[in-house]
Amino acid sequence: MYKYTKHPIYLGLVLAIFGMAFIFMLLICLFNLLSFFEITDVCYIRY
């Protein structure tokens, strides 16, 4: 019974860690897109 009570806690922790990593990846992607658009704007201004 101890294993059954212990397993879902670890599962929840793993899911929470993956969720946090996913959110951080999305934020990094959004910042990269913003910087990419700024770079393209600069390139359009240069051309």
Secondary structure, 3 states (H helix, E strand, C coil): CHHHHHHHHHHHHHHHHHHHHHHHHHHHHHHHHHHHHHHHHHHHHHC
